[in-house]
């Protein structure tokens, strides 16, 4: 077999469909977010504004976070030294897990190398702990949840997105005595809609199921102390396992689960994705803990974040652009074609210094390709005006449809 030819075929398919992903070299400068420098392939530099980052609150450059990381690296060095069970557990990891368990009102927490790994490792391990477990998964759950559920070897049921009645029908069809778990998200990252947490918890109570909530796109940004939608809606106590990330609103790196002490201990003891991987560096753990502590008390930053998102949505709606608005901080503008989406992204970057990556299949369904904007508290009026003018000019230039009424 000509293996190189097969690789070329696979890559050419992506090019032909307009789905080939390109990365640009970005240099972020401390204290200047959302401004950065684009290093072009020819070596030249162009100033840009980042409009698609998941460092939602700019905490990746916050002095409280960077100071904690400097202090930790000066005290301990760069790496963690190994897996958690051999030599990779430090006082910084324990402090971080204490901050996380406190944030979510849980007995314990467990830190992983990413939220993807936390989802995959936990969901693939649960059937070992509960033989015969049936997992009911929202059809739009993140790829990490899908992969973990797929790999666990147990039974799974996929229910229609946010459809409580469809989930009920599937629960009623299964053995009442079988162990069950309902897995869903609080904020779905592509459309920015919310999961019906309370209704799903009610079903879980009715059918004796556990609940698993991915709060990745909500932690730090929602709730009185940044505990996510489950904290905002006073429902965290009804969730058995909460998954979150340290790499988005908290601005650092890593992922975690928060749950009962027994649940965390069991996952710690049985999950290969935890046992056999090097732990996050102490400096990263220290930065994450500092970020969580700070955001627990910074309600003003969260309020400003929501304000900026609402302003951008209002202005784009006023121009008739087809945006999706479910009330969250995520602002998707639907283009509906992968080639046009990529062209629009390229023109924004080249002509206006605005960086927003195209979102194409398989991340979103075909025909719903989009630009996904994530305004932060530090995207000020000047950056907002520049973006709105650019979108207005390019939308007209590309002869794309404007909506009478946005979704």
C-alpha positions as CSV (number, residue, x, y, z in Angstrom):
1,X,0.0,0.0,0.0
2,X,1.1,3.6,-0.7
3,X,0.7,5.0,2.7
4,X,1.7,8.5,1.6
5,X,-0.9,8.5,-1.1
6,X,-3.6,7.6,1.4
7,X,-2.6,10.5,3.6
8,X,-2.7,12.8,0.6
9,X,-6.2,11.6,-0.2
10,X,-7.4,12.2,3.3
11,X,-6.0,15.7,3.4
12,X,-7.2,16.5,-0.1
13,X,-10.7,15.7,0.9
14,X,-10.6,18.3,3.6
15,X,-9.2,20.9,1.1
16,X,-11.9,20.1,-1.4
17,X,-14.7,20.4,1.2
18,X,-13.2,23.7,2.5
19,X,-12.7,22.1,5.9
20,X,-8.9,22.0,6.1
21,X,-7.8,23.7,9.3
22,X,-5.0,26.2,9.3
23,X,-3.3,27.5,12.4
24,X,-1.7,30.9,12.5
25,X,1.2,31.8,14.8
26,X,0.0,34.1,17.5
27,X,2.2,35.8,20.1
28,X,0.3,37.0,23.1
29,X,1.9,39.8,25.2
30,X,1.2,39.9,28.9
31,X,-1.1,42.7,29.8
32,X,-2.3,43.4,26.3
33,X,-5.1,40.8,25.8
34,X,-7.1,40.6,23.6
35,X,-4.4,42.2,21.4
36,X,-1.7,40.0,20.1
37,X,0.8,39.7,17.2
38,X,0.3,37.5,14.1
39,X,3.6,36.2,12.8
40,X,3.1,35.6,9.1
41,X,4.8,32.8,7.2
42,X,7.2,35.3,5.6
43,X,8.4,36.5,9.0
44,X,6.5,39.8,9.1
45,X,4.3,40.8,12.0
46,X,0.8,42.1,12.1
47,X,-1.1,43.4,15.2
48,X,-4.4,41.5,15.7
49,X,-7.3,41.4,18.1
50,X,-8.3,37.9,19.2
51,X,-12.1,37.4,19.1
52,X,-12.4,33.6,19.4
53,X,-10.4,32.7,22.4
54,X,-11.7,30.6,25.3
55,X,-9.7,32.6,27.9
56,X,-13.1,34.2,28.4
57,X,-12.2,36.6,31.2
58,X,-8.5,37.3,30.3
59,X,-7.3,35.5,33.4
60,X,-4.4,33.9,31.5
61,X,-2.7,37.3,31.9
62,X,-4.0,38.4,35.2
63,X,-1.3,39.5,37.7
64,X,-2.7,37.3,40.5
65,X,-2.3,34.2,38.3
66,X,1.1,35.0,36.8
67,X,2.5,35.9,40.2
68,X,1.3,32.6,41.7
69,X,2.9,30.7,38.8
70,X,6.2,32.6,39.2
71,X,6.3,31.9,42.9
72,X,5.6,28.2,42.4
73,X,8.2,27.7,39.6
74,X,10.8,29.5,41.7
75,X,10.0,27.3,44.6
76,X,9.6,23.9,42.9
77,X,10.9,24.0,39.3
78,X,9.1,23.2,36.1
79,X,7.7,19.7,36.1
80,X,5.6,17.7,38.5
81,X,7.9,14.7,38.6
82,X,5.6,12.0,37.4
83,X,2.2,10.5,37.8
84,X,0.1,11.4,40.8
85,X,0.5,8.0,42.4
86,X,4.3,7.9,42.0
87,X,5.8,11.3,42.6
88,X,3.5,13.9,40.9
89,X,1.3,14.9,43.8
90,X,2.4,18.2,45.5
91,X,0.9,20.6,47.9
92,X,-0.1,22.7,44.9
93,X,-2.3,19.9,43.5
94,X,-3.9,19.4,46.9
95,X,-4.6,23.1,47.3
96,X,-6.1,23.3,43.8
97,X,-8.4,20.3,44.5
98,X,-9.5,22.0,47.8
99,X,-10.4,25.2,45.9
100,X,-12.4,23.2,43.4
101,X,-14.3,21.1,45.9
102,X,-15.2,24.3,47.7
103,X,-16.2,26.1,44.5
104,X,-18.8,23.4,43.7
105,X,-19.8,22.5,47.2
106,X,-18.5,19.0,46.9
107,X,-16.6,16.8,49.3
108,X,-13.7,16.3,46.9
109,X,-12.2,17.1,43.5
110,X,-9.7,15.4,41.2
111,X,-7.5,17.2,38.8
112,X,-6.6,15.8,35.3
113,X,-4.4,17.0,32.5
114,X,-7.4,18.4,30.7
115,X,-11.2,18.5,30.8
116,X,-11.2,16.2,27.8
117,X,-9.2,13.6,29.7
118,X,-11.4,14.1,32.8
119,X,-14.5,13.4,30.8
120,X,-13.1,10.5,28.8
121,X,-11.4,8.9,31.8
122,X,-14.4,9.3,34.2
123,X,-17.1,8.2,31.8
124,X,-15.2,5.2,30.5
125,X,-14.5,4.1,34.1
126,X,-17.9,4.4,35.6
127,X,-19.2,1.0,34.2
128,X,-16.3,-0.7,36.1
129,X,-17.7,0.8,39.3
130,X,-21.4,0.2,38.5
131,X,-21.7,-3.0,36.4
132,X,-24.6,-2.9,34.0
133,X,-24.6,1.0,34.0
134,X,-26.7,2.6,31.3
135,X,-25.5,6.1,30.3
136,X,-28.0,8.5,28.8
137,X,-26.2,11.2,26.8
138,X,-27.4,14.4,25.1
139,X,-26.8,14.1,21.4
140,X,-24.8,17.4,21.4
141,X,-22.5,16.4,24.2
142,X,-18.8,17.3,23.7
143,X,-16.6,14.8,21.8
144,X,-14.7,14.0,25.0
145,X,-18.0,12.8,26.6
146,X,-18.9,10.8,23.5
147,X,-15.5,9.1,23.4
148,X,-15.6,8.2,27.1
149,X,-19.1,6.7,26.8
150,X,-18.2,4.9,23.6
151,X,-15.1,3.3,25.1
152,X,-16.6,2.1,28.4
153,X,-18.2,-0.9,26.8
154,X,-21.5,-0.4,28.6
155,X,-24.9,0.4,27.4
156,X,-25.7,3.9,26.1
157,X,-28.8,5.8,25.0
158,X,-28.6,9.0,23.0
159,X,-31.4,11.5,23.7
160,X,-32.4,14.4,21.5
161,X,-30.7,17.7,22.5
162,X,-32.3,19.1,25.6
163,X,-35.4,17.0,25.0
164,X,-36.7,15.9,28.4
165,X,-39.6,13.9,27.0
166,X,-37.3,11.9,24.7
167,X,-35.1,11.2,27.7
168,X,-38.1,10.1,29.8
169,X,-39.2,7.7,27.1
170,X,-35.7,6.1,27.0
171,X,-35.6,5.8,30.8
172,X,-39.0,4.2,30.9
173,X,-38.0,1.7,28.3
174,X,-35.1,0.3,30.4
175,X,-34.9,-2.0,33.4
176,X,-35.9,0.0,36.5
177,X,-33.3,-1.9,38.5
178,X,-30.3,-1.1,36.2
179,X,-27.9,1.6,37.4
180,X,-28.3,4.8,35.3
181,X,-26.4,8.0,34.6
182,X,-27.6,11.1,32.7
183,X,-24.8,13.0,31.1
184,X,-25.2,16.5,29.8
185,X,-23.7,20.0,29.6
186,X,-24.7,23.4,31.2
187,X,-23.6,25.6,28.3
188,X,-23.2,24.0,24.8
189,X,-20.2,25.7,23.3
190,X,-21.3,26.0,19.6
191,X,-24.8,27.5,19.9
192,X,-24.4,28.9,23.4
193,X,-27.6,27.3,24.7
194,X,-28.3,26.1,28.2
195,X,-29.0,22.5,29.4
196,X,-32.3,22.1,31.3
197,X,-30.4,21.2,34.5
198,X,-33.4,21.2,36.9
199,X,-35.6,19.1,34.6
200,X,-32.9,16.6,34.1
201,X,-32.2,16.3,37.8
202,X,-36.0,15.8,38.4
203,X,-35.9,12.9,35.9
204,X,-32.8,11.5,37.6
205,X,-34.6,11.5,41.0
206,X,-37.6,9.9,39.5
207,X,-35.7,7.0,37.8
208,X,-32.9,6.6,40.4
209,X,-30.2,7.9,38.1
210,X,-26.9,9.6,38.8
211,X,-26.2,13.0,37.1
212,X,-23.0,14.0,35.2
213,X,-22.7,17.7,34.3
214,X,-20.1,19.2,32.0
215,X,-19.6,22.9,33.2
216,X,-16.6,23.6,31.0
217,X,-18.1,26.7,29.3
218,X,-19.7,28.0,32.5
219,X,-17.2,27.7,35.4
220,X,-15.7,31.1,36.4
221,X,-18.5,33.0,34.5
222,X,-21.8,32.0,36.1
223,X,-23.0,31.8,39.6
224,X,-22.2,34.0,42.6
225,X,-18.7,32.6,42.9
226,X,-18.2,31.3,39.4
227,X,-19.3,27.8,40.1
228,X,-21.2,27.6,36.8
229,X,-24.9,27.3,35.9
230,X,-25.5,24.7,38.6
231,X,-24.4,27.2,41.2
232,X,-26.3,30.1,39.6
233,X,-29.5,28.0,39.7
234,X,-28.7,26.5,43.1
235,X,-28.7,23.0,41.7
236,X,-25.1,21.9,42.3
237,X,-26.1,19.7,45.3
238,X,-28.3,17.7,42.9
239,X,-25.4,16.9,40.6
240,X,-23.3,13.8,41.4
241,X,-20.3,14.6,39.2
242,X,-19.3,18.0,37.9
243,X,-16.7,18.3,35.2
244,X,-14.9,21.5,34.6
245,X,-11.8,23.0,33.0
246,X,-8.9,25.2,34.2
247,X,-8.1,26.2,30.6
248,X,-11.0,28.6,29.7
249,X,-12.4,31.1,32.1
250,X,-9.7,30.3,34.7
251,X,-7.1,31.0,32.1
252,X,-4.5,28.2,32.8
253,X,-4.5,24.5,31.9
254,X,-6.0,21.3,33.1
255,X,-9.4,19.8,33.9
256,X,-11.2,18.2,36.9
257,X,-14.2,16.5,38.3
258,X,-15.8,17.4,41.6
259,X,-18.0,14.9,43.4
260,X,-18.3,12.9,46.7
261,X,-15.1,11.8,48.4
262,X,-15.9,8.1,47.6
263,X,-16.6,8.9,43.9
264,X,-13.3,10.8,43.5
265,X,-11.4,8.1,45.3
266,X,-12.9,5.4,43.1
267,X,-12.1,7.3,39.8
268,X,-8.6,8.0,41.2
269,X,-8.1,4.3,41.8
270,X,-9.6,2.8,38.7
271,X,-9.3,5.3,35.8
272,X,-6.3,4.6,33.5
273,X,-6.5,8.2,32.2
274,X,-5.7,9.4,35.7
275,X,-3.4,6.7,36.9
276,X,-1.0,6.5,34.0
277,X,-0.4,10.2,33.0
278,X,2.0,12.8,34.4
279,X,0.2,15.3,36.6
280,X,0.0,19.0,35.6
281,X,3.1,21.1,36.7
282,X,2.9,22.6,40.2
283,X,3.2,26.2,38.7
284,X,0.1,25.5,36.6
285,X,-1.8,24.1,39.6
286,X,-0.8,27.2,41.6
287,X,-2.0,29.6,38.9
288,X,-5.3,27.8,38.6
289,X,-5.9,27.9,42.3
290,X,-5.1,31.6,42.4
291,X,-7.5,32.2,39.5
292,X,-10.3,30.3,41.1
293,X,-9.8,32.1,44.4
294,X,-9.8,35.5,42.7
295,X,-12.9,34.8,40.6
296,X,-14.9,33.5,43.6
297,X,-14.9,37.2,44.7
298,X,-14.9,39.1,41.4
299,X,-18.6,39.4,40.5
300,X,-17.9,42.7,38.7
301,X,-15.8,40.9,36.1
302,X,-18.5,38.4,35.5
303,X,-21.1,41.1,35.1
304,X,-18.9,43.0,32.7
305,X,-18.4,39.9,30.7
306,X,-22.1,39.4,30.2
307,X,-22.6,43.1,29.4
308,X,-20.0,43.0,26.6
309,X,-21.6,39.8,25.2
310,X,-25.0,41.4,25.2
311,X,-23.8,44.5,23.5
312,X,-22.1,42.6,20.7
313,X,-25.2,40.4,20.2
314,X,-27.5,43.5,20.1
315,X,-25.3,45.3,17.6
316,X,-25.0,42.3,15.3
317,X,-28.7,41.7,15.5
318,X,-29.3,45.3,14.6
319,X,-27.4,44.8,11.4
320,X,-29.6,41.8,10.5
321,X,-26.8,39.2,10.8
322,X,-28.0,35.7,11.5
323,X,-26.7,35.2,15.0
324,X,-27.8,32.6,17.6
325,X,-28.7,34.1,20.9
326,X,-29.6,31.8,23.8
327,X,-28.6,34.3,26.5
328,X,-25.0,33.0,27.0
329,X,-21.7,34.7,26.4
330,X,-21.1,32.8,23.1
331,X,-22.0,34.7,19.9
332,X,-22.3,32.5,16.8
333,X,-22.8,34.1,13.4
334,X,-24.1,31.5,11.0
335,X,-22.6,31.6,7.5
336,X,-23.8,28.2,6.4
337,X,-21.0,27.2,4.0
338,X,-17.5,26.0,4.9
339,X,-15.7,27.8,2.0
340,X,-17.5,31.1,2.6
341,X,-16.8,30.8,6.4
342,X,-13.1,30.3,5.8
343,X,-13.0,33.2,3.3
344,X,-14.7,35.5,5.7
345,X,-12.3,34.5,8.4
346,X,-9.4,35.1,6.2
347,X,-10.6,38.5,5.1
348,X,-11.2,39.6,8.7
349,X,-7.7,38.7,9.5
350,X,-6.0,40.1,6.5
351,X,-7.9,43.3,6.0
352,X,-9.0,44.2,9.6
353,X,-6.6,42.4,12.0
354,X,-9.5,40.5,13.5
355,X,-8.8,36.9,14.4
356,X,-11.8,34.5,14.5
357,X,-11.4,30.9,13.4
358,X,-14.1,29.3,11.1
359,X,-16.1,26.6,12.8
360,X,-17.0,23.8,10.3
361,X,-18.1,20.2,10.3
362,X,-17.7,17.9,12.3
363,X,-17.6,20.5,15.1
364,X,-21.0,21.7,13.9
365,X,-23.5,20.1,11.5
366,X,-23.1,20.7,7.8
367,X,-25.0,23.8,6.7
368,X,-24.5,25.6,10.0
369,X,-20.8,26.6,9.5
370,X,-20.1,29.7,11.5
371,X,-17.9,32.3,13.0
372,X,-18.0,32.0,16.8
373,X,-17.2,35.2,18.7
374,X,-16.3,35.2,22.4
375,X,-16.3,38.8,23.7
376,X,-14.5,39.3,26.9
377,X,-14.5,42.0,29.6
378,X,-11.4,43.5,27.9
379,X,-13.0,43.9,24.5
380,X,-13.7,47.5,24.8
381,X,-15.9,49.9,22.8
382,X,-13.1,50.5,20.3
383,X,-12.6,46.8,19.5
384,X,-16.3,46.4,19.4
385,X,-16.8,49.2,16.9
386,X,-14.0,47.9,14.7
387,X,-15.5,44.4,14.6
388,X,-19.0,45.6,13.9
389,X,-17.9,47.8,11.0
390,X,-15.8,45.0,9.5
391,X,-18.6,42.5,9.7
392,X,-21.0,45.0,8.1
393,X,-18.7,45.7,5.2
394,X,-17.6,42.1,4.6
395,X,-21.2,40.7,4.8
396,X,-22.3,43.1,2.1
397,X,-19.1,42.5,0.1
398,X,-19.7,38.7,0.1
399,X,-23.4,39.2,-0.6
400,X,-24.4,36.9,2.3
401,X,-27.9,36.8,3.5
402,X,-29.0,39.0,6.4
403,X,-31.8,37.8,8.7
404,X,-34.9,39.7,9.4
405,X,-35.0,38.0,12.8
406,X,-32.0,36.3,14.3
407,X,-32.4,32.8,15.9
